[in-house]
């Protein structure tokens, strides 16, 4: 039997999103979160990215539970994919459990998935592990971190947090529990690093409420608020102000509607029935009497804001006098898409507010002073920065050293790098094989980097497709048929395509007796010819028949 605790980050370290951490001792495993990440701008056609949990596939019988910190997509979005592969109960607070139920309503497998609800402050005995969830403030209600007592010591996983004394749900962080952990002695702190490069303190959610109050009082027409579908507190703030200023509230976007319905049923949204109307009714009311909550704060083309920006929404269109609010920070990699959407909305006559020009959103993550407070409250022996790009993890490590944690007691690692603790030492093991798992439509993991790179080449230089007829001696019969898309204008490139046909014939003659496949030899020759003539490298595909 091993005497070491193993921690394996499978997502969220070295990136923003798809958070997932494995806690392993001997033959028992806990999983914390299983989220998604949005694709970067060069990942063409990819819908989402999920963690690579290949590490777990030969250890399925060891997995005792999946612990979930809160209901944001970067923490629960991959659960449908994970639960297709493993069979273990999911533990979550009531609101988070409700949001997970929404995610799993159309499961990818027929197996029953057990969801066990707990409250912050409960004590859960799961195999060898004693799990104590504690309340943290974030940008969604019912968030927790976990204190996990293991055979080698107590570890604390913060989840996403900030020290907000006036949160939207009026439930401040559990400082007392963090101090109580410290009194027992904390072996390792796994702490959120998202804002490690931001000095000071993260503003309270009350800042947003004040800004929204000004907006609702002064807006001349409709108010359309774009935010994350799971940002329940923002929906409540909009509802409260709609009631105060005599407006009706419409919620649009399937995921936001489902989440709002679940949150109302569980009592996390307090909205009277008379206040909520359908979007079809909202467009018929006087514009001064309407507020609309919508998805698409990241500029997703298929979401409500993306369709409004392009004028392609079935029931709603942007008009002069509309005020559109982006109540969300752009996720790293989405900035270009978000600002393009904002520009399109301005072009259609809307007044657009976003966090750079108005306090309509605040981060849900701790800034540097809060991170220092967390470390000082918990006083861990070892610090493991989590949830952030490498620059965030490194900066968090600097903060730890400034507070007296020895450099050799801080582990800055990226996804797939196992850590082992025995109560006195921390070892960093060689990184495991793995990477991104792309979800493209119904395809999960079938699309890899070669396909993505081909798509990138197609987007940059187009494609040239050639069909070459040959006889039994591999001699070209007739003129090769050449088709290009996104490369050159066929009506203005006769000389180029004629030269390409000649290059194909020459290559066929040279390689007729070669043992190499003729189509590959022709592709290489054609690619070199096109680059020499145009300075561009289209994707070239040749069929020899």
N, C-alpha and C positions, 0 to 999 in steps of 0.2 A: 504494500500500500504506500502510495506517495505521501510525503509530508508537506508538499507544497501546494499552494493555491495558484491556479493559472487564470489569468485574465487575458482574453483574446478580443481585441476590438475588430469587428467585422465591418463597421461603417461609422462615419462621422469624424474620423481622425485623419486630417490632411484634406478635409473638404467640409463644405456646409451641406448637411443633409444626410439622408439614409443612415440614421443613427442606429447602431446595434452593437451590443457588448455581450460577450460570453463570460460567465463566471463558473469555473470548473474546479472541483476538488474530488480526487479519486474517481468514483463512478457516478458522480452527480453533477448536473449542469443546470444553471439558471441562465436564462436569456433576458437581457434588459432591452426592450424596444426593438422594433423592426420597421424602419421608415424608408421613405423614398427620397430621391433627389431629382430635381429637374435637370434636364439635359442642358449642356452648354451650347452656345450658338453654332459650334462646328459639328455638333452631333445631329446631323440632318435626319429628319424623319423619326427620331427616337422620341417616344412619349414620356417615359420615366426611366429612372435607373434604380435598381434595388441592390441590396447587399449581396455579395457572393458568399453564401453560407454552405459551400461545399465542405468546409471543415466539420460541419455538424452531421453530414449525411451518413457517416458510418458510426455515429454516436447517438442515434435517435432514441435508443432505449435508456440512455442516461439522462435525457432532458426531463427535468421535473416540473418546470414552469416557465412561462413567458411573463415577465413583469413589465408593466407599461407605466411610464411616468405621466403621460398626458396625451391628449387626443389630436395633436397636430400631425399633419401628413408625414412629416419627416421623422415621426416616431411610430406611427401605426400603418402607414400606407402600404408597407410590404407584407403585412400580416396575411392577406389572402394567399400570397405566394408561399410564404413560410409555412403556413398551416396546411398547405397541400402536401408538404414534405414530412412534417413531423406530427406527432400526436401527444400533446401536452396541454394542460389547462392554461388559460390566459388569466392573469390577475390584474384588475384595474379598479379605479374608483368609479362611482356610479355614472358620472357624465362620460368619462373616458370609455367605460364599458358600453354605454349607449352609442357612442360614435363608432366604436369597433363593430357593434351589431349592424350598423348601417353599412360599414365596409364589407361585412361578411354576408349580407343578405343574398347575394348571388355568388355563393362559394364556388371556388374552382375545383372542389372535390366534394364527394357526397358524405364524407365522414362528419360526424357531429363534433362541434367544437365547444368545449366547456369554457364559459367565462365566469370567473369567480370574482364577485365584488368585495371590495374592502374599503374602509375609511382611513384617512390619515389618522395616525395614532394607534391603529390596530397592531397586533403582534402576530405574525404568520409563521408557523413552523412548517417549513418545506424541506423534507429530508434532513440533511445535516445542517441546513441553513436556517437561522432565525432572521426573518425579514421584518423590519420596522419602517413602514412608510411614514414620512413626515411631510407636512404641508409646506409648499413653497409658492411664492407669488410669481406669476408669469403673465402671459397675455391671453390666457384661457382659464376658466375656473377648474377647480378640482385637480390641480397639479401636485405631484409629490416627487420627492427624492426618496432614496432607500438607504437605510442603515442595515447592513447585512453582517450578522455575526457568523463567522466561518471558523473552522477548526484551527486556523492560524491567527485569527484576530478579527477585529471589526473594520469593515470597509464602508465608506460612505460615498454614494453616487448621488450627485446633486440634481440630476435631470437638468432641464432648462429652468433658470431662476433669475430673479432680481430681488433686491431688498426694497420692496415698495411698501411704504407705511400706510398709503391710502390707495389700495388696489380697487379695481372696479367692483369686485365682489365683496369688498369690506372685510376680507379675511387675510390678515397680514401673515408673513412667514412665521414659522415656528422656531423662533430664536432659542427658546428654552430647550427644545429637543436637541438642537445642534450643540448647545453647551453641555447637555447631559451626555451626549456621545463623547465629547471631549473629556469629561470627567472619568469615563471608563477607559479611555485610551484608544485612539483611532490609528489603525495600522496604515491605511491608505485612503486618500481622498481623490475620487475621480470627479473633476469639477469642470463645469461648462466654461469654454474659452471663447465663445463667439465674439464678445466685445473686448477682448484682452488688449486691443490697440486703442481703446477709447478711454481717455482720462476722465476722472471724476466719477459722478454717480449717474445712473440712468434715470431720466425723469419719470415721475409717477404717471399712472394712467389718468389721474385727475387733470393733468395738463391737456389731454385730449378732450376731456369733457368740457373744459372751459372754452377751447377752440371751437368745438362743435356747437356749444350754446351760442356763441357769436355768429356762427354760420347760419344756424336755424333762424335766428332773429333777423338777419339781414338779407338772406338769399331772396332774390326777386321772383324766382320761379321754382322749378322742380330741383330737388336735391337727389343726386345719384351717388351712392357711396360704394366704392369697390374695395373689398377686403377679402381675406382668406375665408373659405367656406366654414372653417371651424372656429373663427374668432367670435365666439358666443358673446363675450363681453361687449364687443363693438355693436352687435345687433341690439343688445339691451340698452346701450347708451342711445342709439338712434331711436329706439322705440320710446324711451322716456322723454326725449326731446320732441319727438313727433307729437306725443300726447300733450306736452307743455305748450307747443306752438300751433296746435290745431291742424296737424297734418295726419294723413293716413299713411300706413307703412305697407309697401309691397316688397316681397322677397322673391328674387328671381335667380335662376341657376339651380339645376337639380340638386347638386350636392349641398348647397346652402339651405335650400328648402327642407331637405331631409334632415340635416343636422338641427335646424331650428325646430322642426317638429319634434324631434327626439328630445331636445333640451327643454322645450315647453312641457312635454309629458313628464319629464323627470323633475320639473320645478326649478331648473337652472335659468330659464327665461320666464320672466313675469310680464306677459303681454296680454292685455284684455282682447277678447275675440273681436270686439267692434273696431279695434285699431288696425287690424290686418285686413288687407284687401288683395284681390287678384290683380296681376299686372294689367289684364284686359280692362279692368275697371279703373285703374290708376290713370290710364291714358285719356279717359273721358272726364276726369275731374279737373277743376281749375288748377293750374300748375303750382300755385302758391300753397296748395293743400296736399302736396304729394312728396313723399320721400321713398326712394327705392334702394334697397340693399342688393348688391349684385356681385357675382364672381368675376374674376378676370383681372385681379390687381397685379398679376405678373405679366400682363399683356398676352395671355394665351389666345391664339387666334380663334379657337372654338368656344371660348368662354364669352359671357355676356358683353363685357367691355370691349373685347376684341371685335365682336360682331357689330356693336354700336359704332366703334371707331371707323369701320369700313362701310357702314350703312347697310348692313346685311341682317339686322335683327328683324324677326318676323312681326313683332308687335310694337316695337319701340324704336324711335329715332331721335337723335340729338337735335335740339332746336336752340335758337338764340334765347338766352336767359336761363338756360340750364346750368346748374353748378355741379360739376363732377369732382368727387373727392377720392383720391387714391390713399386709403388708410392702410398702408403696408409699405415696408421697405422693399426695394427690388432685391430679390435673391441674387447673390453673386453669379454673373453669367447672363442674367435676364435684363440688365440695365438697358441695353440697346432696344430690346423689344418693348419694354415698358415706356421708354421715352418716345419711341415711334408712335405708340398708341396714344400717348398724351398729345403729341403734335397733331395727330389726325383728329382728335376730339376738339382741340382748339380750332382747327380748320373748319370744323362743322358748326362752330359758333358757341361752343360751351366755354364756361369759365372753369378752368381745371386747377384744383388745389392738390398739392402733394408735399411730402415732408420737407423738401428743400426750401419751400417758400411759405409754409404755414405749419403750425404744430398739430397736424391732423393724424399723426401716428407717433408713437414712441416705441422703442425697442422693448422686447420682453426679456432681454438678457442683461446680466450684470455687467457693469463697467469696472474699471480698474479698482476703484475704492471699495466696491462691493466684493470683488474677488479677494482683496486683502482682508476684508472683514470675515469672509467665509473661512479663509485659512486660519485667521486668528481665533475664530470661534471654535473650530474643529481641532486645530493644532495636530495635524497628522504627522506620522513618522515619514510617510512617503506621499508625494504629490504626483498624480497622473493627470495632466491636462487632457480633456476630451472635448468633443464638439467644436471643431474649428479647422480652418486651413492651417498649414504648417506655420505660417507667420503668426497666427493667433496662439497656437500651442507654444511656440518659442517665447512669445511675449509673456504668456502666463507663467512659464518657467522662470523668467527673469523676476517677475513679481514674487514668486515663491522664494527665490534666493535672497531677494531684498528683505524678506521677512524671517530669514535665518534658517531656511531649509537647505541642507547641504546639497550641492549639485549632484552628488552620486545618489541622492535620495529622490531625485526628480526624473521621471521617465517621459521623454518626448518621443513618441513613436507614431507611426501611421498604421492604417488598416492592415490587418493580417500579421502584426508583430506580437507574438505572445510574450506576456510578462509572467514571471513566477516569483511568488513571495513565500517565505517560510517563517515569517514573524520577525526576522532580524535582517534579512537581506532582500534585495530586489534584483532579479536577473532579467535581462532582455535577450530573448532567443531569436534565432534567425527568422526572417520574415517568411510566411507561408505563401505558396503560390495562390494567385487569385487576382481579381480585378473587378471591373464593372460588369454588371449583368443588365443588358439592355432589354427594355420592354417596348416592342414595336407592334401595336395592334394586339393581335392574339398571340404573337410570338414572344416567348420569354427565354432569353438566353441563346436564341438561335442566330441572332444578328450579332456579329463580333466586330472588332476594329477594322478588319479588312473591308467589310461591307460599308462601314461608316466612312472610311477613307475613300472608297470608290465613289460614294455619294458626294463627298467633298470635291473630288476631282471633277465629277459631273457638273457640280454647281459652278466651278471656276472656269472650266475649259470645254465642257460639253463632251459629246461622244461621237466617234466615227466608227461606223459599222460597214464592213466590206464582205461581200459574198463572192467567192472565187470558184469558178467551175474549172475542173481539170480532167484530163484523160488518164488512162491507166499508167502513162509514163510521167505523171505529175506535171504535164505541160498545161499551161493556162489556155483555156478555150474561150475565145471571145474576150470582150472587155469586162473586167471586174465591175460589179455593181457596188457603188459607194454611196452610203447615206450618212449625213451628219445632222446632229441636233445640238444646238447651243454652242456650236464651234465657229462656223462661218455661214454667211448667207449663201445658200446654194445658187441663187441667181447671179451672184457677183463673184463666183469662185471657180469658173470653168477651168482656168489655167491650173489652179491649185489641184483640183480633183483629177484633171487629166494627168498631171505629174504624179499624183498619188497612184493612179492606175499603172503608170509605167514603172513606178517603184515596186509595186506588187509583182508585176511580171518579171522584173529583174531578180527579185528575191526568190521567186519560184524557180527560176532557172538555176540560180546559184545553189539552192538548197534541195534541188530535186532528188539528189542521191544521198542526202544527209539522213542520219538515223534520228535526228530531232524531228518532232512533229512539225509538219509544214506550216500549219496555221500560226504556231508560236514564232517561227522564223519570220513569217510575213508580218505579223504584228510588230515585232521588234523593228524590222526595216521600215514599216510604215510610220511607226512612232518617231523614228529618227528623222525621216523625211519631213514630217509635219512640223517637228520642232525646228529643224533647220530653216524651213520656209516661213514659219509664223512666230517662233519663239514661245509657243504654247504647247502644253502636253495634254491633249484630250485623252479620254479613256478610249482605247482602240480595241475593237473586237473583230476577229476575222473568222469566217466560216468557210472551210474548204470542202467542196463537194465534187 
